Every structure is written in structure tokens, then in C-alpha cells.
């Protein structure tokens, strides 16, 4: 995805960028969150930024952190 924009994304929206063939958006979110939770430096960076598990959106700064650790979708 050459034109990936750094902006606010809902968890569902970003997860579907990473898992576009997922039949269920909830499954895509679960997969993305699993990746984030397994990447300790990313998880710690997000928590230091103020990320909360209950958040429905990722801020542009959080999206940048995710891209830096997981790569572009």
C-alpha cells in the first residue's frame, strides 16, 4: 500500500488494512491487537503515549508507532 496515510484510524479500519481478506472485522481487530501485544516495545511505547485498551481509535502518533514496529499494511 504505497499511499498509506498517517492519520487517525479506528481499530477496525486499521486492522482491515493489515488483514484485508478477513471475513470478520472483529477477527481482524483481534489479530492486530495480538500482534501489538506480542511486540513488547510497541506495547510499551503505546502505553507510555497514553493508549488505553478500551480506546476505539488510534491517533496519528499511535499509527506511526504501529507502522514503525509492524511495518506498513
PDB file of N, CA, C and O in Angstrom:
ATOM      1  N   UNK A   1       0.853  -1.183   0.000  1.00  0.00           N
ATOM      2  CA  UNK A   1       0.000   0.000   0.000  1.00  0.00           C
ATOM      3  C   UNK A   1       0.890   1.234   0.000  1.00  0.00           C
ATOM      4  O   UNK A   1       1.318   1.696   1.058  1.00  0.00           O
ATOM      5  N   UNK A   2       1.167   1.767  -1.183  1.00  0.00           N
ATOM      6  CA  UNK A   2       2.089   2.884  -1.315  1.00  0.00           C
ATOM      7  C   UNK A   2       1.525   4.190  -0.787  1.00  0.00           C
ATOM      8  O   UNK A   2       2.287   5.080  -0.406  1.00  0.00           O
ATOM      9  N   UNK A   3       0.228   4.322  -0.758  1.00  0.00           N
ATOM     10  CA  UNK A   3      -0.400   5.577  -0.375  1.00  0.00           C
ATOM     11  C   UNK A   3      -0.967   5.547   1.037  1.00  0.00           C
ATOM     12  O   UNK A   3      -1.949   6.234   1.322  1.00  0.00           O
ATOM     13  N   UNK A   4      -0.364   4.762   1.925  1.00  0.00           N
ATOM     14  CA  UNK A   4      -0.891   4.654   3.282  1.00  0.00           C
ATOM     15  C   UNK A   4      -0.709   5.990   3.991  1.00  0.00           C
ATOM     16  O   UNK A   4       0.403   6.511   4.077  1.00  0.00           O
ATOM     17  N   UNK A   5      -1.804   6.535   4.495  1.00  0.00           N
ATOM     18  CA  UNK A   5      -1.791   7.849   5.146  1.00  0.00           C
ATOM     19  C   UNK A   5      -1.693   7.687   6.659  1.00  0.00           C
ATOM     20  O   UNK A   5      -2.368   6.850   7.259  1.00  0.00           O
ATOM     21  N   UNK A   6      -0.837   8.507   7.258  1.00  0.00           N
ATOM     22  CA  UNK A   6      -0.749   8.546   8.713  1.00  0.00           C
ATOM     23  C   UNK A   6      -1.814   9.526   9.176  1.00  0.00           C
ATOM     24  O   UNK A   6      -1.706  10.732   8.954  1.00  0.00           O
ATOM     25  N   UNK A   7      -2.841   8.995   9.822  1.00  0.00           N
ATOM     26  CA  UNK A   7      -3.967   9.790  10.315  1.00  0.00           C
ATOM     27  C   UNK A   7      -4.641   8.971  11.399  1.00  0.00           C
ATOM     28  O   UNK A   7      -4.194   7.862  11.692  1.00  0.00           O
ATOM     29  N   UNK A   8      -5.685   9.476  11.994  1.00  0.00           N
ATOM     30  CA  UNK A   8      -6.455   8.698  12.965  1.00  0.00           C
ATOM     31  C   UNK A   8      -7.187   7.571  12.241  1.00  0.00           C
ATOM     32  O   UNK A   8      -7.741   7.766  11.159  1.00  0.00           O
ATOM     33  N   UNK A   9      -7.179   6.394  12.855  1.00  0.00           N
ATOM     34  CA  UNK A   9      -7.893   5.233  12.334  1.00  0.00           C
ATOM     35  C   UNK A   9      -8.664   4.586  13.473  1.00  0.00           C
ATOM     36  O   UNK A   9      -8.188   4.549  14.607  1.00  0.00           O
ATOM     37  N   UNK A  10      -9.846   4.080  13.176  1.00  0.00           N
ATOM     38  CA  UNK A  10     -10.497   3.225  14.169  1.00  0.00           C
ATOM     39  C   UNK A  10      -9.706   1.928  14.208  1.00  0.00           C
ATOM     40  O   UNK A  10      -8.988   1.604  13.262  1.00  0.00           O
ATOM     41  N   UNK A  11      -9.837   1.195  15.288  1.00  0.00           N
ATOM     42  CA  UNK A  11      -9.150  -0.094  15.371  1.00  0.00           C
ATOM     43  C   UNK A  11      -9.582  -0.995  14.223  1.00  0.00           C
ATOM     44  O   UNK A  11      -8.755  -1.680  13.621  1.00  0.00           O
ATOM     45  N   UNK A  12     -10.867  -0.995  13.921  1.00  0.00           N
ATOM     46  CA  UNK A  12     -11.394  -1.835  12.840  1.00  0.00           C
ATOM     47  C   UNK A  12     -10.798  -1.432  11.502  1.00  0.00           C
ATOM     48  O   UNK A  12     -10.379  -2.283  10.717  1.00  0.00           O
ATOM     49  N   UNK A  13     -10.762  -0.135  11.247  1.00  0.00           N
ATOM     50  CA  UNK A  13     -10.257   0.367   9.977  1.00  0.00           C
ATOM     51  C   UNK A  13      -8.776  -0.003   9.775  1.00  0.00           C
ATOM     52  O   UNK A  13      -8.388  -0.464   8.701  1.00  0.00           O
ATOM     53  N   UNK A  14      -7.963   0.201  10.809  1.00  0.00           N
ATOM     54  CA  UNK A  14      -6.538  -0.127  10.703  1.00  0.00           C
ATOM     55  C   UNK A  14      -6.339  -1.635  10.607  1.00  0.00           C
ATOM     56  O   UNK A  14      -5.506  -2.107   9.833  1.00  0.00           O
ATOM     57  N   UNK A  15      -7.100  -2.385  11.389  1.00  0.00           N
ATOM     58  CA  UNK A  15      -6.979  -3.844  11.347  1.00  0.00           C
ATOM     59  C   UNK A  15      -7.307  -4.380   9.958  1.00  0.00           C
ATOM     60  O   UNK A  15      -6.653  -5.309   9.483  1.00  0.00           O
ATOM     61  N   UNK A  16      -8.304  -3.809   9.309  1.00  0.00           N
ATOM     62  CA  UNK A  16      -8.665  -4.263   7.968  1.00  0.00           C
ATOM     63  C   UNK A  16      -7.619  -3.860   6.928  1.00  0.00           C
ATOM     64  O   UNK A  16      -7.538  -4.479   5.867  1.00  0.00           O
ATOM     65  N   UNK A  17      -6.823  -2.840   7.214  1.00  0.00           N
ATOM     66  CA  UNK A  17      -5.696  -2.519   6.341  1.00  0.00           C
ATOM     67  C   UNK A  17      -4.638  -3.622   6.420  1.00  0.00           C
ATOM     68  O   UNK A  17      -4.043  -3.992   5.408  1.00  0.00           O
ATOM     69  N   UNK A  18      -4.410  -4.145   7.629  1.00  0.00           N
ATOM     70  CA  UNK A  18      -3.432  -5.209   7.824  1.00  0.00           C
ATOM     71  C   UNK A  18      -3.975  -6.572   7.391  1.00  0.00           C
ATOM     72  O   UNK A  18      -3.221  -7.418   6.910  1.00  0.00           O
ATOM     73  N   UNK A  19      -5.262  -6.782   7.558  1.00  0.00           N
ATOM     74  CA  UNK A  19      -5.884  -8.077   7.259  1.00  0.00           C
ATOM     75  C   UNK A  19      -7.082  -7.870   6.322  1.00  0.00           C
ATOM     76  O   UNK A  19      -8.225  -8.083   6.725  1.00  0.00           O
ATOM     77  N   UNK A  20      -6.829  -7.460   5.092  1.00  0.00           N
ATOM     78  CA  UNK A  20      -7.930  -7.120   4.178  1.00  0.00           C
ATOM     79  C   UNK A  20      -8.798  -8.309   3.770  1.00  0.00           C
ATOM     80  O   UNK A  20      -9.935  -8.116   3.340  1.00  0.00           O
ATOM     81  N   UNK A  21      -8.295  -9.507   3.893  1.00  0.00           N
ATOM     82  CA  UNK A  21      -9.084 -10.674   3.486  1.00  0.00           C
ATOM     83  C   UNK A  21      -9.867 -11.274   4.646  1.00  0.00           C
ATOM     84  O   UNK A  21     -10.546 -12.288   4.482  1.00  0.00           O
ATOM     85  N   UNK A  22      -9.776 -10.658   5.802  1.00  0.00           N
ATOM     86  CA  UNK A  22     -10.510 -11.165   6.959  1.00  0.00           C
ATOM     87  C   UNK A  22     -12.009 -11.074   6.697  1.00  0.00           C
ATOM     88  O   UNK A  22     -12.514 -10.023   6.303  1.00  0.00           O
ATOM     89  N   UNK A  23     -12.711 -12.170   6.916  1.00  0.00           N
ATOM     90  CA  UNK A  23     -14.160 -12.191   6.684  1.00  0.00           C
ATOM     91  C   UNK A  23     -14.930 -11.455   7.773  1.00  0.00           C
ATOM     92  O   UNK A  23     -16.061 -11.018   7.556  1.00  0.00           O
ATOM     93  N   UNK A  24     -14.323 -11.322   8.923  1.00  0.00           N
ATOM     94  CA  UNK A  24     -14.996 -10.704  10.058  1.00  0.00           C
ATOM     95  C   UNK A  24     -14.118  -9.575  10.598  1.00  0.00           C
ATOM     96  O   UNK A  24     -12.993  -9.843  11.019  1.00  0.00           O
ATOM     97  N   UNK A  25     -14.582  -8.333  10.602  1.00  0.00           N
ATOM     98  CA  UNK A  25     -13.762  -7.227  11.119  1.00  0.00           C
ATOM     99  C   UNK A  25     -13.311  -7.445  12.564  1.00  0.00           C
ATOM    100  O   UNK A  25     -12.217  -7.027  12.942  1.00  0.00           O
ATOM    101  N   UNK A  26     -14.140  -8.089  13.362  1.00  0.00           N
ATOM    102  CA  UNK A  26     -13.769  -8.352  14.754  1.00  0.00           C
ATOM    103  C   UNK A  26     -12.535  -9.261  14.817  1.00  0.00           C
ATOM    104  O   UNK A  26     -11.660  -9.069  15.661  1.00  0.00           O
ATOM    105  N   UNK A  27     -12.472 -10.234  13.934  1.00  0.00           N
ATOM    106  CA  UNK A  27     -11.301 -11.119  13.873  1.00  0.00           C
ATOM    107  C   UNK A  27     -10.053 -10.342  13.472  1.00  0.00           C
ATOM    108  O   UNK A  27      -8.969 -10.576  14.006  1.00  0.00           O
ATOM    109  N   UNK A  28     -10.211  -9.415  12.527  1.00  0.00           N
ATOM    110  CA  UNK A  28      -9.079  -8.594  12.102  1.00  0.00           C
ATOM    111  C   UNK A  28      -8.558  -7.763  13.273  1.00  0.00           C
ATOM    112  O   UNK A  28      -7.347  -7.656  13.465  1.00  0.00           O
ATOM    113  N   UNK A  29      -9.457  -7.178  14.051  1.00  0.00           N
ATOM    114  CA  UNK A  29      -9.055  -6.395  15.223  1.00  0.00           C
ATOM    115  C   UNK A  29      -8.335  -7.296  16.224  1.00  0.00           C
ATOM    116  O   UNK A  29      -7.303  -6.911  16.773  1.00  0.00           O
ATOM    117  N   UNK A  30      -8.870  -8.486  16.462  1.00  0.00           N
ATOM    118  CA  UNK A  30      -8.216  -9.411  17.392  1.00  0.00           C
ATOM    119  C   UNK A  30      -6.807  -9.766  16.932  1.00  0.00           C
ATOM    120  O   UNK A  30      -5.887  -9.831  17.748  1.00  0.00           O
ATOM    121  N   UNK A  31      -6.632  -9.996  15.632  1.00  0.00           N
ATOM    122  CA  UNK A  31      -5.305 -10.314  15.107  1.00  0.00           C
ATOM    123  C   UNK A  31      -4.342  -9.142  15.285  1.00  0.00           C
ATOM    124  O   UNK A  31      -3.207  -9.327  15.726  1.00  0.00           O
ATOM    125  N   UNK A  32      -4.798  -7.941  14.942  1.00  0.00           N
ATOM    126  CA  UNK A  32      -3.933  -6.768  15.080  1.00  0.00           C
ATOM    127  C   UNK A  32      -3.544  -6.556  16.534  1.00  0.00           C
ATOM    128  O   UNK A  32      -2.377  -6.308  16.840  1.00  0.00           O
ATOM    129  N   UNK A  33      -4.517  -6.652  17.426  1.00  0.00           N
ATOM    130  CA  UNK A  33      -4.216  -6.429  18.842  1.00  0.00           C
ATOM    131  C   UNK A  33      -3.284  -7.522  19.379  1.00  0.00           C
ATOM    132  O   UNK A  33      -2.464  -7.260  20.259  1.00  0.00           O
ATOM    133  N   UNK A  34      -3.408  -8.723  18.859  1.00  0.00           N
ATOM    134  CA  UNK A  34      -2.499  -9.798  19.237  1.00  0.00           C
ATOM    135  C   UNK A  34      -1.073  -9.458  18.811  1.00  0.00           C
ATOM    136  O   UNK A  34      -0.130  -9.644  19.581  1.00  0.00           O
ATOM    137  N   UNK A  35      -0.919  -8.962  17.591  1.00  0.00           N
ATOM    138  CA  UNK A  35       0.412  -8.544  17.126  1.00  0.00           C
ATOM    139  C   UNK A  35       0.975  -7.447  18.014  1.00  0.00           C
ATOM    140  O   UNK A  35       2.141  -7.496  18.407  1.00  0.00           O
ATOM    141  N   UNK A  36       0.145  -6.454  18.332  1.00  0.00           N
ATOM    142  CA  UNK A  36       0.594  -5.335  19.165  1.00  0.00           C
ATOM    143  C   UNK A  36       0.999  -5.834  20.549  1.00  0.00           C
ATOM    144  O   UNK A  36       2.041  -5.435  21.069  1.00  0.00           O
ATOM    145  N   UNK A  37       0.199  -6.691  21.141  1.00  0.00           N
ATOM    146  CA  UNK A  37       0.500  -7.175  22.493  1.00  0.00           C
ATOM    147  C   UNK A  37       1.736  -8.056  22.538  1.00  0.00           C
ATOM    148  O   UNK A  37       2.407  -8.123  23.568  1.00  0.00           O
ATOM    149  N   UNK A  38       2.050  -8.734  21.435  1.00  0.00           N
ATOM    150  CA  UNK A  38       3.248  -9.575  21.393  1.00  0.00           C
ATOM    151  C   UNK A  38       4.520  -8.777  21.145  1.00  0.00           C
ATOM    152  O   UNK A  38       5.618  -9.259  21.422  1.00  0.00           O
ATOM    153  N   UNK A  39       4.383  -7.580  20.634  1.00  0.00           N
ATOM    154  CA  UNK A  39       5.546  -6.719  20.377  1.00  0.00           C
ATOM    155  C   UNK A  39       5.731  -5.808  21.587  1.00  0.00           C
ATOM    156  O   UNK A  39       5.181  -4.709  21.641  1.00  0.00           O
ATOM    157  N   UNK A  40       6.504  -6.276  22.542  1.00  0.00           N
ATOM    158  CA  UNK A  40       6.655  -5.566  23.814  1.00  0.00           C
ATOM    159  C   UNK A  40       7.102  -4.117  23.642  1.00  0.00           C
ATOM    160  O   UNK A  40       6.531  -3.238  24.289  1.00  0.00           O
ATOM    161  N   UNK A  41       8.101  -3.823  22.795  1.00  0.00           N
ATOM    162  CA  UNK A  41       8.483  -2.402  22.649  1.00  0.00           C
ATOM    163  C   UNK A  41       7.333  -1.535  22.128  1.00  0.00           C
ATOM    164  O   UNK A  41       7.173  -0.392  22.557  1.00  0.00           O
ATOM    165  N   UNK A  42       6.543  -2.071  21.216  1.00  0.00           N
ATOM    166  CA  UNK A  42       5.399  -1.321  20.693  1.00  0.00           C
ATOM    167  C   UNK A  42       4.350  -1.124  21.774  1.00  0.00           C
ATOM    168  O   UNK A  42       3.856  -0.015  21.974  1.00  0.00           O
ATOM    169  N   UNK A  43       4.013  -2.192  22.465  1.00  0.00           N
ATOM    170  CA  UNK A  43       3.003  -2.093  23.516  1.00  0.00           C
ATOM    171  C   UNK A  43       3.424  -1.075  24.568  1.00  0.00           C
ATOM    172  O   UNK A  43       2.609  -0.261  25.001  1.00  0.00           O
ATOM    173  N   UNK A  44       4.688  -1.113  24.984  1.00  0.00           N
ATOM    174  CA  UNK A  44       5.182  -0.176  25.998  1.00  0.00           C
ATOM    175  C   UNK A  44       5.181   1.261  25.472  1.00  0.00           C
ATOM    176  O   UNK A  44       4.859   2.194  26.209  1.00  0.00           O
ATOM    177  N   UNK A  45       5.538   1.438  24.203  1.00  0.00           N
ATOM    178  CA  UNK A  45       5.529   2.791  23.619  1.00  0.00           C
ATOM    179  C   UNK A  45       4.108   3.346  23.560  1.00  0.00           C
ATOM    180  O   UNK A  45       3.882   4.519  23.856  1.00  0.00           O
ATOM    181  N   UNK A  46       3.152   2.502  23.177  1.00  0.00           N
ATOM    182  CA  UNK A  46       1.759   2.942  23.131  1.00  0.00           C
ATOM    183  C   UNK A  46       1.249   3.295  24.529  1.00  0.00           C
ATOM    184  O   UNK A  46       0.576   4.309  24.712  1.00  0.00           O
ATOM    185  N   UNK A  47       1.571   2.460  25.504  1.00  0.00           N
ATOM    186  CA  UNK A  47       1.138   2.734  26.880  1.00  0.00           C
ATOM    187  C   UNK A  47       1.759   4.020  27.404  1.00  0.00           C
ATOM    188  O   UNK A  47       1.090   4.790  28.093  1.00  0.00           O
ATOM    189  N   UNK A  48       3.026   4.265  27.090  1.00  0.00           N
ATOM    190  CA  UNK A  48       3.694   5.500  27.524  1.00  0.00           C
ATOM    191  C   UNK A  48       3.053   6.726  26.880  1.00  0.00           C
ATOM    192  O   UNK A  48       3.058   7.815  27.454  1.00  0.00           O
ATOM    193  N   UNK A  49       2.503   6.538  25.684  1.00  0.00           N
ATOM    194  CA  UNK A  49       1.823   7.612  24.958  1.00  0.00           C
ATOM    195  C   UNK A  49       0.446   7.903  25.553  1.00  0.00           C
ATOM    196  O   UNK A  49      -0.144   8.946  25.272  1.00  0.00           O
ATOM    197  N   UNK A  50      -0.066   6.986  26.371  1.00  0.00           N
ATOM    198  CA  UNK A  50      -1.381   7.185  26.967  1.00  0.00           C
ATOM    199  C   UNK A  50      -2.460   6.302  26.368  1.00  0.00           C
ATOM    200  O   UNK A  50      -3.642   6.466  26.671  1.00  0.00           O
ATOM    201  N   UNK A  51      -2.053   5.353  25.506  1.00  0.00           N
ATOM    202  CA  UNK A  51      -3.020   4.437  24.900  1.00  0.00           C
ATOM    203  C   UNK A  51      -3.753   3.642  25.974  1.00  0.00           C
ATOM    204  O   UNK A  51      -3.155   3.179  26.945  1.00  0.00           O
ATOM    205  N   UNK A  52      -5.063   3.495  25.776  1.00  0.00           N
ATOM    206  CA  UNK A  52      -5.887   2.673  26.667  1.00  0.00           C
ATOM    207  C   UNK A  52      -6.498   1.541  25.866  1.00  0.00           C
ATOM    208  O   UNK A  52      -6.916   1.732  24.725  1.00  0.00           O
ATOM    209  N   UNK A  53      -6.549   0.380  26.456  1.00  0.00           N
ATOM    210  CA  UNK A  53      -7.087  -0.805  25.794  1.00  0.00           C
ATOM    211  C   UNK A  53      -8.513  -0.577  25.297  1.00  0.00           C
ATOM    212  O   UNK A  53      -8.906  -1.129  24.269  1.00  0.00           O
ATOM    213  N   UNK A  54      -9.279   0.220  26.006  1.00  0.00           N
ATOM    214  CA  UNK A  54     -10.681   0.457  25.663  1.00  0.00           C
ATOM    215  C   UNK A  54     -10.870   1.498  24.552  1.00  0.00           C
ATOM    216  O   UNK A  54     -11.994   1.733  24.107  1.00  0.00           O
ATOM    217  N   UNK A  55      -9.775   2.118  24.107  1.00  0.00           N
ATOM    218  CA  UNK A  55      -9.865   3.142  23.058  1.00  0.00           C
ATOM    219  C   UNK A  55     -10.393   2.530  21.762  1.00  0.00           C
ATOM    220  O   UNK A  55     -10.059   1.394  21.428  1.00  0.00           O
ATOM    221  N   UNK A  56     -11.200   3.268  21.050  1.00  0.00           N
ATOM    222  CA  UNK A  56     -11.758   2.808  19.770  1.00  0.00           C
ATOM    223  C   UNK A  56     -10.954   3.315  18.578  1.00  0.00           C
ATOM    224  O   UNK A  56     -11.107   2.816  17.463  1.00  0.00           O
ATOM    225  N   UNK A  57     -10.103   4.301  18.815  1.00  0.00           N
ATOM    226  CA  UNK A  57      -9.318   4.939  17.760  1.00  0.00           C
ATOM    227  C   UNK A  57      -7.836   4.875  18.087  1.00  0.00           C
ATOM    228  O   UNK A  57      -7.442   4.812  19.252  1.00  0.00           O
ATOM    229  N   UNK A  58      -7.017   4.891  17.030  1.00  0.00           N
ATOM    230  CA  UNK A  58      -5.586   5.116  17.173  1.00  0.00           C
ATOM    231  C   UNK A  58      -5.315   6.524  16.656  1.00  0.00           C
ATOM    232  O   UNK A  58      -5.772   6.889  15.573  1.00  0.00           O
ATOM    233  N   UNK A  59      -4.580   7.307  17.423  1.00  0.00           N
ATOM    234  CA  UNK A  59      -4.202   8.653  16.984  1.00  0.00           C
ATOM    235  C   UNK A  59      -3.136   8.538  15.889  1.00  0.00           C
ATOM    236  O   UNK A  59      -2.532   7.478  15.719  1.00  0.00           O
ATOM    237  N   UNK A  60      -2.907   9.621  15.153  1.00  0.00           N
ATOM    238  CA  UNK A  60      -1.838   9.573  14.142  1.00  0.00           C
ATOM    239  C   UNK A  60      -0.480   9.181  14.746  1.00  0.00           C
ATOM    240  O   UNK A  60       0.285   8.448  14.120  1.00  0.00           O
ATOM    241  N   UNK A  61      -0.190   9.653  15.921  1.00  0.00           N
ATOM    242  CA  UNK A  61       1.086   9.304  16.571  1.00  0.00           C
ATOM    243  C   UNK A  61       1.132   7.807  16.883  1.00  0.00           C
ATOM    244  O   UNK A  61       2.164   7.163  16.697  1.00  0.00           O
ATOM    245  N   UNK A  62       0.018   7.259  17.353  1.00  0.00           N
ATOM    246  CA  UNK A  62      -0.030   5.819  17.640  1.00  0.00           C
ATOM    247  C   UNK A  62       0.074   4.995  16.356  1.00  0.00           C
ATOM    248  O   UNK A  62       0.720   3.947  16.337  1.00  0.00           O
ATOM    249  N   UNK A  63      -0.561   5.471  15.288  1.00  0.00           N
ATOM    250  CA  UNK A  63      -0.465   4.788  13.990  1.00  0.00           C
ATOM    251  C   UNK A  63       0.990   4.772  13.536  1.00  0.00           C
ATOM    252  O   UNK A  63       1.474   3.748  13.052  1.00  0.00           O
ATOM    253  N   UNK A  64       1.692   5.891  13.684  1.00  0.00           N
ATOM    254  CA  UNK A  64       3.110   5.962  13.310  1.00  0.00           C
ATOM    255  C   UNK A  64       3.915   4.933  14.107  1.00  0.00           C
ATOM    256  O   UNK A  64       4.769   4.248  13.545  1.00  0.00           O
ATOM    257  N   UNK A  65       3.652   4.821  15.401  1.00  0.00           N
ATOM    258  CA  UNK A  65       4.363   3.833  16.229  1.00  0.00           C
ATOM    259  C   UNK A  65       4.102   2.409  15.736  1.00  0.00           C
ATOM    260  O   UNK A  65       5.014   1.586  15.653  1.00  0.00           O
ATOM    261  N   UNK A  66       2.852   2.141  15.415  1.00  0.00           N
ATOM    262  CA  UNK A  66       2.485   0.804  14.930  1.00  0.00           C
ATOM    263  C   UNK A  66       3.211   0.510  13.625  1.00  0.00           C
ATOM    264  O   UNK A  66       3.754  -0.582  13.455  1.00  0.00           O
ATOM    265  N   UNK A  67       3.231   1.463  12.705  1.00  0.00           N
ATOM    266  CA  UNK A  67       3.917   1.300  11.418  1.00  0.00           C
ATOM    267  C   UNK A  67       5.414   1.090  11.626  1.00  0.00           C
ATOM    268  O   UNK A  67       6.034   0.257  10.965  1.00  0.00           O
ATOM    269  N   UNK A  68       5.982   1.855  12.548  1.00  0.00           N
ATOM    270  CA  UNK A  68       7.418   1.736  12.810  1.00  0.00           C
ATOM    271  C   UNK A  68       7.790   0.345  13.322  1.00  0.00           C
ATOM    272  O   UNK A  68       8.872  -0.159  13.023  1.00  0.00           O
ATOM    273  N   UNK A  69       6.905  -0.269  14.085  1.00  0.00           N
ATOM    274  CA  UNK A  69       7.205  -1.582  14.681  1.00  0.00           C
ATOM    275  C   UNK A  69       6.712  -2.748  13.819  1.00  0.00           C
ATOM    276  O   UNK A  69       7.378  -3.781  13.751  1.00  0.00           O
ATOM    277  N   UNK A  70       5.578  -2.602  13.171  1.00  0.00           N
ATOM    278  CA  UNK A  70       4.986  -3.712  12.426  1.00  0.00           C
ATOM    279  C   UNK A  70       5.137  -3.577  10.913  1.00  0.00           C
ATOM    280  O   UNK A  70       4.901  -4.537  10.180  1.00  0.00           O
ATOM    281  N   UNK A  71       5.524  -2.410  10.449  1.00  0.00           N
ATOM    282  CA  UNK A  71       5.609  -2.165   9.014  1.00  0.00           C
ATOM    283  C   UNK A  71       4.272  -1.663   8.478  1.00  0.00           C
ATOM    284  O   UNK A  71       3.242  -1.720   9.150  1.00  0.00           O
ATOM    285  N   UNK A  72       4.326  -1.173   7.254  1.00  0.00           N
ATOM    286  CA  UNK A  72       3.082  -0.692   6.627  1.00  0.00           C
ATOM    287  C   UNK A  72       2.195  -1.865   6.257  1.00  0.00           C
ATOM    288  O   UNK A  72       2.678  -2.938   5.896  1.00  0.00           O
ATOM    289  N   UNK A  73       0.905  -1.648   6.350  1.00  0.00           N
ATOM    290  CA  UNK A  73      -0.003  -2.736   5.938  1.00  0.00           C
ATOM    291  C   UNK A  73       0.074  -2.979   4.440  1.00  0.00           C
ATOM    292  O   UNK A  73      -0.619  -3.853   3.919  1.00  0.00           O
TER     293      UNK A  73
END
